[in-house]
Amino acid sequence: MKRLGLPLLCSLLLCACTAASPPTPTTPETAEAAQPPVADEAAPPSTPEAALPDGLEAIGLAVLPYDDIQLVYHFSLFSEPVQGYFTMCRDGQWGLMHNDGTEILPCVFDKPIALCSDQEPRYPAWIAQKAPDDKALREQMQQTLAASNEGFLCDMAHCGPGYKDFFWLESSGQLCAYIGSLGPSEPTYISPGTKEEYGHIFPTRPATLSVNNWGYSLEYDSSAPYRYRTEDGTPLNNYEYQQVEFFREGALLAPARRGTKWIYLDRQGTEVTAPCYDAVYTDPWDSQGWASPLLSGYAVVSRDGKLGLLDSAGLEFLPCAYDGLVWDGTVGWLQQTDGWHAFSIPSAAAPVINQTPAAQNLRNEPELLRYVPLTMVYPDVFWAAGDSHTYTTIPDDNLNVRAGPGTEYEKIGSLLPGSSVEELGASSTAPGWALVAYQDWPIGWVSTEYLQHT
């Protein structure tokens, strides 16, 4: 697939986004040619007595002495940075703190601390690296975490980054999800709750289906660029991106890397900034940097080695003029000459989330609806988690399981008499059939005539 690049000179000309006046309106066709106005960038405060910049409100917290503070990377593909925590650096060593500045782990590790992808009961599990491995230090830090009820250090023995990727199947004109942990998975439908969570817009790569004796698998190029598509497969714009983030939970903008620089685009696919930003935090192996998503309507951005704040219109709320700046959606820290000062943003807003009962139901859907493979028919009648029914199959015979709601569909298995199943959904055009899960996994469609309420 062809990649779209930018000459270095063009990138340099485009990298000014102003705080005092909006950039020249851009479209995907004109963004690279637009000349932003000259920014009226005030120098960052140079004395301890200087007030915080306009738009920020001081929080009465102690000034912190660290050399750097960053967002905490979440070791799972497409997971946003961890909110409520920061990883901080002093004298080249990293630690962990709450966003209010309270130290959790001292600065004794070689790399920024990250959160493992593990869930309950292994949560939170912190990735903290020290070379050579210092067992006595790790034991001491384990005790520190246990004493504050902050989880434990992950040993990485059985951990994987997990994956939740989305693909465009060109042969069938269909979007699909690909979700798993340590091994290959099956391509699945994108559930209604997932569509709601991710704003009905998905960055996808092209893929083809291959058939195995156990179902479908995906063939794809892991280095292929992404394209944003709406849930029906329509491309959002004409650009390809090397790294992407989502429009998760009502975010108005999403960051994406085009070539070597990051841009922010809106839900219509318009790049509202030039491709001029650099990553602001990294994974704990320094292998990949990431731009910040919008957190409560603002994102820290990096340009020409300086940091600023971008708002949900794509304007620099604070110009990129500061040596140190971090924001997790609730609390921020700005580096001044005497240390890091805490702030809030009074104009910060909660995510614009659809709160209608239907949308709430979708977000509360049974988790197993996200793992229905493409080899089955997907239901169009759903229940919220906790509202679905549990049944027992008839006690006197095996029950056929089919790929769809009807006897005309392929038989794909059977259930033993008296098996307990969970109803995940139904079909509005085929009453009397239900998609069920058995032993915590979706297995197919059964006739409700042979189900008994538990």
N, C-alpha and C positions, 0 to 999 in steps of 0.2 A: 504494500500500500504506500502511496506517495506521501512523504512527509513535507510539511510546509515549514520553511525556515525563514529567518529574518537576518538580513545583513546587519553587522554590528553597528554601522553608522546609523542606520534607520532606528535601531533600538535606542541609541544614545539621544537621538533627537526627540524621541517620544516619551522619555522617562520622567517628565515633570507633570505632577498632578497637584493642583493648587489647593490651599486651604482657604484663601480669601475669595477666589472666584472659580466657578466650575470649569472643567476642561471643555474644549470644543466638542459638541455632541458627535458621537461616532456611531457608525454602523459597522457590521462585519466587513463591508467592502471599503470603508474609508478609514478604519481605525489606524491603519499603519501609515496613512498619509497625513493624518491630522497633526497640526502643530499646536500643542497646548500653550496657554498663556504663561508668561513668566511668573513664577511663584513669588509671592511676597512673604518669604520665609524669615521669621524672626529667629535669632540665635537662641539655643536652649539656655535656660537660666544658668548663670555662672557663679552665683553666690548662694550660700545656704539660706539666706534670708529671702531669696527671690520667691515670689508666689508661684503656684502651679499655673500652667497655661490656661487660658480661657477655655471653659467647657469641662474642666476637671475640677473635682471637689475633694479637698484633703480629707483623709480619714485619720483619726487620732491614734495612729500606730507608731511604734518605734521605728526610727530610721535604720535601715539594714546596711551592713558594710560589705556586701558581696560584690564580686567582680562581674558576675553575670547572673541573670535569672531567666529561665525559659519555661515554656509550656512543657507539660509531661507528655511524651509520646506514648500512644497506646499500641502495643505490639499486635495489631490485627488490621488487615487490609480494610481501608475505608473507614476506620474508626477515628472519630474526632479526638483531639487532644483531651486529656483528662482535666475536668474542671474541679476547682476546689483545692488543687495542689500545684506547686511549682517545683522545679528542680533548680538548685542554685549552686554557684561555683565560687570557690575562694582558693587562690594560689594553685589553680589548675586542678583542683579536686572538687567533686560534686557531691551534693547531698539532696535531701528532700524536705520540703516544708509545706505547711498549710498555706492557703492564699492569704491568711492574715499575718504571715511572717513567723508563725510558731514552728520551730525546728522539730522535725520528726527524726531524720537521720543527719548526722553531721557531715561535713564536706570531707569525706575520706575515700571516695571512689573515683576511678579514672575517667568515667564517662557520665553523661547526663543520665539520671535515673529514669526508667520507663516503667510502664505498667504492662504486665504480661496479659495475654489474651484469656487466661483462665477465668472461669466463672465460679460461682459458689459450688462447693465449699472452699475452693482454693482461690479466695479473693479477699482483699487485694493481694496480689503477688507481685512484688517489685523486682525489676531487673536491675541489678547493681553489680558493676564489674570492677574487679581488682586484679591486677597482674603483677607478680605471680599471685595465685590464689592464697589468701591469708585466712586459714580456717578459724583461727582464734578471733580475728576481726569479724568474720561472718557470724560466728556464734554470739559475739557481743552485740552485733547489730540485730540479730534475731531476737535476743532478749529485750533490746530496746523497743523493737516493734511490738513484741508481745506485751510489754508493760504498758504501752499506750493503746493497745487494741487496734493496731494499724496493719494487721496482716503479717506477712513474712517475706523473706527474700526467696525469690523463685530460683530453684536449682537448674531449670531449663532441661531437666532429664526427659520429660515427656511433653514438652511444650512445642507448639507450632504457632505460627502467626495466625493460623486460621485464614479463611478466604471467603469473601462474599463479593463475587464479581458478577457482571452482567454482560450478556453477549447478544449480538444480532445475528440470527440465522438467516442468511440471505436466501437460501433455497426455499424456505417456507415463509419468509417475511414475518418473522416472529422474534420477540424478545424472550430471553430466558435468564434465569438466575443460576448461579453455580456456587453452592455453599458447602463448605466442609472444613475439616481441620487438618489432619495429618496425611490423608490419603486421597485418591481420586474419588469423585462423587458423581452423582447423576445430574444432568441438567433438569431444572425444575421450573414450574410456573412461577411468575412473580405474583405473590399473593396480594389481595386488595389492601391489607394492612401495610405491606411493604411499599406499595405504590403511594399510600397516604404518607407514610413516614418519610419517604425520599422525595416528596413533592411532585410525583408523577413525571419526573425527568430522570433519565439514567444515562451515565457515561458508559458506552459499550464498545467492545471490540468485535470484529467479525469472527464467526466460527462456523464449522460444519458439524453435522451429526454423523456419528458412525454407530453401527448396530453391533452389540455384543450379545452373548447368550443370556446375560443378566439385564439387558436394557440398552439405553443409549449412553454414549460417552461423547465428549466434545473434542474436536480437533481445532486447535487455534495456535496462533503465534503469540507467545507471551510478551514479545517486544513490540507488537503492533500498537499503533497509536489509538487513542480513544476518540469517539464522536459522541456528543450528547444527542439523545433521542427522547422524544416524548413516548408515553407508554404504548402508543400505537405504532411506534417505529419511525415516525417522521423526524428527520434530522433537525436539530435546533438551529444550527448554522452551518457554514461551509468549512469550518476549521477542524483540524485534527490536533490532539493534545497528547503530550507525553506523560503527564501526571494530572490527576483530576480529583475533585472533591464533589460532594453532593449538595443539592438544595434541600438539606435535611430539616425537617420540622419547621417549615415556613420561612427558611432563609431566603432573602430577596436576591442575594448574590452568591456565587460559588467561585472559588479560585481554581485555576487550571494553568498548567505550565505548557506554553507553546514555544518550542525550541528550548532556549536556555532560560527564559524569563517567564514569570508568572503574570497572569492577567486576572481580572474579575469580570465575570459575565452575568447578565441578568436572566430571568426566566424566559425571555423572548429570544435568547441567544445572542443579544448584543453585547459586545465587549465594551464595558463602560470605563475601563482603564486601558491605557497602552500596555504592551508587553514590556514592563520596565521593572518589575519587582523581583526580589530574591527571597529565598527561603528564610524563615524566622526561627525555626526549630528543627531538630534532626532526630533520627533514630539513634539508639545508644551505640551503634557501630559506625556512626558517621558515614553510612553508605548512601543515605538519601535524605535530602532536606525537604521541608514542607512549608507551604504558606499557611497562614492561619485562616480558618473559616470565619465567617461572621459569627461573633459570639455576643448575643444581645444587641445586635445591630452594628457592631464595630469589630474591626480586625486590625491587629498590629501588622504593619507592612515595612519592608526593608528596601531602601533604594540608595545606591551609592554609598553603602556602608553606614547609613543612618536610618533610624527608625521613626515611624509616625503611626497615626491612626487613620484608617479608612472608614467611612460611614457607609450606610446601606444604599446611598446614591452613587457610590464610586468616587466620592470626593475625599480629599485628605482633610479630615477633621482636625488633625494635628499634622503639620508638614513633617516630612522625613528629615529631621534636624537633630535627633536625640541619640545619644550613645547607648542608652539602655531603656527599654520600655517593654512591658508585658501586661497582658489583659486576658482574663479567663471568663469574661462575661459578667462578673460580679465585682471583682476587685482587681485593680491594676497597680503596678509599681513603676515609677519613673526615676531614672538615675540622674541625680544632680551631683554637685561637687562634693557634698558631704555624705553621700550615700543614696540609698533607694527610699523614695517617699511613696506611701500608699495613697491611692485615690479611688474615687468612684466616678462614674459618668452619669450625672443626673438625667440626661436625655436618653440613656440606654433603655431599651424596650425588651420586653419578653418576646420570644418567638411568636410569629403570627401563625398560630395553629388553629385549624378548623375545629371548633368545639361543638358542632352539631352532634346530636345523638348518633346519627349514622357514622360520622367520622370517628367518634369515640369508640363505637363498636368495632370498626375496622382496626383501630390501633390496639384494641384488646382482643384481637382474634386469637384462636388457639395457635400456639407456636408451630404445631405440626402442619398447618396449612401452608407453611413456607417450604415444605419438603415434598410436595406432591410431584412425582416425576412426569415428564412429558409423555410417557407411555400410557398414562391414564387420562380420562376425561376430567376436566376441572369443574367443580361445582359452581353454581351461580346463586345458591342460597346458603347463608352463613349465620353462625351464632357467635356471640362474644365468648371469650374464655369464661368458663364457669356456667354458661347457659346451655351448652351442648349436653347431650344425653349419653349415658352409659348403658349398654345393653349386654345381655347374655344370649348367645346363639342357642338355637333349639337343642334340647338335650338328647334327641334320638337319632341324629344323622349329621354328617358333615354338611357344611354350608359352602356353596360355590362363591368364589370371589372373582369379579369380572373387571375388565379395564374401563367399563363405562356403565351407565345406568340402564341396563336392559339385557335380555338374554341374547340379543344379536351381537353383543360385544364378546371379545375373546375371554375365555376362562383363564385366569392367571394364577389361581391357587384355590385353596379351600381351608375352612376353619373347622377345627374339631368341635364336637358337641360340647355345649356349655362354656365356650370361650367368651371372655369379656372383651368388648370392643367399645371404642369411643366414637361417637358420630361427629365428623368434621364438617359436613355440609351435605347439601342435597341438590336436586335438579328441579327447576321450575317446570320443565317440560316432560319429566318422567317421574311422576309421583310414585311413592312406594319403593324408592331406592335411596340408599345413603352411602356416601363415601365414609369409610371407617378406618380407624387406626387400631392396630393390635400390638400389644406390648410396646407402646410408645413409638410406633412408626406407621405412617399411612400405607395401607396395603391394597385398597381397591374398593369396588362397589359391591354391595350385597342387597338382596331384597329384604325390606323391613318386615315382610310377612313372616320371616323366620327369626325375628329378633324379639326378645322379651325384656321389658324394663327390669333393670337391676334393683 
